[in-house]
Each structure stands twice: as C-alpha cells, then as structure tokens.
Amino acid sequence: MGDVIDWDLAVRVGSRLAGDGPVVSSAEAADVVAELREDAARSTALVREHTGLDAPENTAPVLVVDRRGWVQANADAFAAALAPLVDRVTSKRMPGPVATAIGSRVTGLEVGGLLGFLGGKVLGQFDPFHEPHGRLLLVAPNIVHVERELGAVPGDFRLWVCLHEETHRVQFTANPWLREHLFAQITALADTMDVASILDDGLKRVSEAIRGRGQTGSLVDLVSSPEQKQILDRVTGMMSLLEGHADVVMDSVGPEVIPSVEAIRRKFDKRRKGVGTLDRLLRRILGLDAKMAQYRDGAKFVRRVVARTGMEQFNAVFAGPDNLPSTAEIHDPDAWIRRVL
C-alpha cells in the first residue's frame, strides 16, 4: 500500500501545513489537556443518561492530541479505510518502479494537503478504524483556537465539544456492528471502482467544478457512478444520523451543565459556514458543505423521531443495518417511523 501513497510524506506535508496552532504557555497547555480528559470522562455518564446507550468500559481510548498527532492518526485511519480501494487499484495497474515512486509522492502530497487543511480545523473525531474498537481524538490547539475566536467560556466550550465527540464514541462502542457496516460499505464502493474512468473522466469534471463550470458537487459526487451513488446514499444516511444525533445530545445535555450553551451554538453555527473565499471553495470541493448539511438534517431527523416516539423507541435505529435511515428518510422522519416502528 505504501507503493500507492507515500504516507510518511503525507504526514510531513500535512503537519507543516496545519502548523502548531495558538501560542500557549506550557502550564496552560497542561491545564487544557487535563481539563479535556476530565470533560471526556464526565461526558460518558451524561451521554449514557440522556441516550440510554451503554458503552462497555475501557474500550475505545480517549487521546488529547496536537495537530501533528491528529494528522498522523488520520493518515493511519485513511490507510485502513482506503485499503480495499488501494488493493483494487494495484491489482488493475502494475506500473514500473519509477512511475510508482513518482505516483506515490504525488498522492502523498495530495493527501498531505487535505490533512493539512483539516488539521487546523477539526476539534475532535472518533476514529472507528483503529484496532480493536476505535479511539477518540480531541485536538487541543484547535479547541483553544476556536474558543478564543468565539469568545466562549473555555470550560463551557470544552465540555460542549467533549459531549459531541463522546456521543460518537458511545455510538460505535455500544453498537459494534456500526464499525463493520461502515467498512463493508467502503469495501463495496471499492469493488465498483473503475480506475481508468476516474482518472480519465473524473478529474476533468473536478477541474471544471473548481473553475465554476459543470457540476457543483463535492469531489466524491463528481467521480461517482450510479451504483456508487447508491452506496454513498447509504453512507450519507448513516453519517447524517450519527452527526445529527451527536449534535442533539450535546445541545440537549448542555443546558444542564453548560450555562452558555445557547450562545456557543449560535456563534459556532455561524463559524461553520466558512470564513473566506478560499475556505468556502475548499469546503465545497472536499464535501464539507455536505457534511454541514448532515449535521443539520440529521439533527432534524433525530428531534422529530424522539418528539414523536421517545428516546427508547428512537434507539431502534441502532438495532442493525436494516434500521438505519436512508437519505430520503433523513428528510422524511415519519417514513422511517412507519417502516421501522
């Protein structure tokens, strides 16, 4: 797999582009790390009490990392997630050693650029592909940067972020089948890949999108066949559910333990829209605009179902793959209720 993507180069480039983050003293950095660890531990019981989902103890660890640590962790996660696709590419194409070396550096630079852009923005993330049960990452410098940018109460903002990310940890560890299901969709997507078509046609359409012509979807949308779109629809429905559920939990639990939660949400949603022309362009091409829609649409779905049926009934969504909402059901919660409940 290292012949296809130079992961070491990707990590070096990504770390350099992400930078170090805000300037803090050693004492302040230590305090931030300690508080985030405490908030993550505190969030476990809060999430369990609100959702009714009970995750086993001592499964997916919680790690407080800097930007370079996040870049390295995601390079590892990408390597695991992309393994089925890379295996397919290498089985279809066997270029010479020189072409392979050049190609791996090019893809390493591309992946590094992506990781560098995201590495300065992501606050936290659950990595479901880390063996054996996943791991939760909290990116300390980014959390400090955003709380300063928003003028938020640091203690309130840090707990708020931890509530969201801990919800993801609980989702996957209380329902281990989610991890296998997600990886199965990635494998199925790889099985449909026509590498030549992607290279010959997909990149042309991506270029047109960047210049403002042709289709206006994300990178994934632009290179997807109808069969792949069906798989992506299942993944989108699943991710909309998980992101929306985490947003609902953090805002529902928030008022009990976070006095300034309403102000944080209002300022944070405004920030999510992007701050500049380049930032907005990159978000569109990378599909981050679609991810923002997942938060919004998924939260509406969760609130509607819980309001109509209660949290216990809603949790039927975690019973197995057949109970996951489709993208259409995310936008029509009553249809999911009729089908599943």
Residue pairs with C-beta under 8 A, 6 or more apart in sequence:
1 79
1 82
1 83
1 86
1 87
1 90
2 104
3 90
3 100
3 104
4 86
4 89
4 90
4 100
4 103
4 104
4 107
5 79
5 82
5 86
5 104
5 107
5 108
5 111
6 104
6 105
6 107
6 108
7 75
7 79
7 108
7 111
8 108
9 105
9 108
9 109
9 112
10 75
10 108
10 109
10 111
10 112
10 115
11 68
11 71
11 72
11 75
11 112
11 115
12 112
13 108
13 109
13 112
13 113
13 115
13 116
14 71
14 75
14 111
14 112
14 113
14 114
14 115
14 116
14 119
15 67
15 68
15 71
15 72
15 116
15 119
16 116
17 112
17 113
17 115
17 116
17 117
17 119
17 120
18 67
18 68
18 70
18 71
18 115
18 116
18 119
18 120
19 67
19 120
20 66
20 67
20 141
21 66
21 67
21 120
21 141
21 142
21 144
21 145
22 141
22 144
22 145
22 148
24 32
24 141
24 144
29 140
32 64
32 140
32 143
32 144
32 158
33 64
33 140
35 155
35 158
36 64
36 138
36 140
36 143
36 158
36 162
37 62
37 64
39 158
39 159
39 162
40 62
40 136
40 138
40 162
40 165
40 166
41 62
42 159
42 162
43 159
43 162
43 163
43 165
43 166
43 167
44 55
44 166
44 170
46 163
46 166
46 253
46 256
46 257
47 53
47 163
47 166
47 167
47 170
47 249
47 253
48 54
48 55
48 170
50 249
50 252
50 253
50 311
51 167
51 170
51 245
51 249
51 311
51 315
52 311
52 312
52 315
53 170
53 171
53 174
53 175
53 315
53 318
54 174
55 169
55 170
55 173
55 174
56 173
56 174
59 133
59 134
59 173
60 126
60 130
60 133
60 134
60 135
60 136
60 169
60 172
60 173
61 135
61 136
62 135
62 136
62 138
62 169
63 69
63 73
63 135
63 136
63 137
63 138
64 138
64 140
65 73
65 137
65 138
65 139
65 140
66 139
66 140
66 141
67 119
67 120
67 139
67 141
67 142
68 119
69 137
69 139
70 119
70 122
70 125
70 137
70 139
71 115
71 116
71 119
73 127
73 130
73 135
73 137
74 115
74 118
74 119
74 125
74 127
75 111
75 115
76 130
77 127
77 129
77 130
78 111
80 129
80 130
81 129
81 183
81 186
82 186
84 186
84 187
84 189
84 190
84 191
85 186
85 189
85 190
85 193
87 190
88 190
88 191
88 193
88 195
89 193
89 195
92 195
93 195
95 103
114 286
117 282
117 286
119 139
120 142
120 145
121 142
122 139
122 142
123 138
123 139
123 142
123 143
123 146
123 161
123 165
124 136
124 137
124 138
124 139
124 143
124 161
124 162
124 164
124 165
125 136
125 137
125 139
125 165
125 168
126 134
126 135
126 136
126 137
126 165
126 168
126 169
126 171
126 172
127 134
127 135
127 136
127 137
128 134
128 172
128 178
128 179
128 182
129 179
129 183
133 172
133 173
133 176
133 179
134 169
134 172
134 173
134 179
136 165
136 166
136 168
136 169
138 161
138 162
138 165
143 157
143 158
143 161
144 154
146 152
146 157
146 268
146 271
147 153
147 154
147 157
147 158
149 271
150 157
150 264
150 267
150 268
150 271
151 267
152 260
152 263
152 264
152 267
153 259
153 260
156 258
156 259
156 260
156 261
156 264
157 264
159 257
159 258
160 250
160 254
160 258
160 261
160 264
163 249
163 250
163 253
163 254
164 246
164 247
164 249
164 250
165 246
167 245
167 246
167 249
167 250
168 242
168 246
171 178
171 242
171 245
171 246
171 318
172 178
172 179
174 318
175 318
177 320
177 321
178 238
178 242
178 318
181 238
181 321
181 324
182 235
182 238
185 231
185 234
185 235
185 238
188 231
189 228
189 231
189 232
192 225
192 227
192 228
192 231
193 228
194 225
197 225
198 223
201 223
202 222
202 223
203 223
205 214
205 215
205 222
205 223
206 219
206 222
206 223
206 285
208 214
208 215
209 215
209 216
209 217
209 222
209 284
209 285
210 281
210 285
215 221
215 222
216 284
217 287
217 290
218 284
218 285
218 286
218 287
218 289
218 290
219 285
219 286
219 287
220 232
220 287
221 287
221 290
224 232
233 326
233 327
234 324
234 326
236 290
236 294
236 327
236 330
237 324
237 325
237 326
237 327
237 329
237 330
238 324
239 291
239 294
239 298
240 293
240 294
240 297
240 298
240 301
240 325
240 327
240 330
241 298
241 301
241 302
241 317
241 324
241 325
241 330
242 298
243 291
243 294
243 295
243 298
243 299
244 294
244 295
244 296
244 297
244 298
244 299
244 300
244 301
244 302
244 330
245 298
245 299
245 302
247 295
247 298
247 299
248 299
248 302
248 303
248 306
251 261
251 265
254 261
254 264
254 265
255 261
255 262
258 264
272 292
272 295
273 280
273 292
274 280
274 283
282 288
283 289
283 292
297 330
297 331
298 330
300 333
301 325
301 329
301 330
301 331
301 333
301 336
302 314
304 333
304 334
305 313
305 314
305 317
305 333
305 336
305 337
306 314
308 333
308 334
308 337
309 337
309 341
313 341
316 323
316 340
316 341
317 323
317 324
317 325
317 336
317 340
323 340
325 333
325 336
328 335
329 335
329 336
329 339
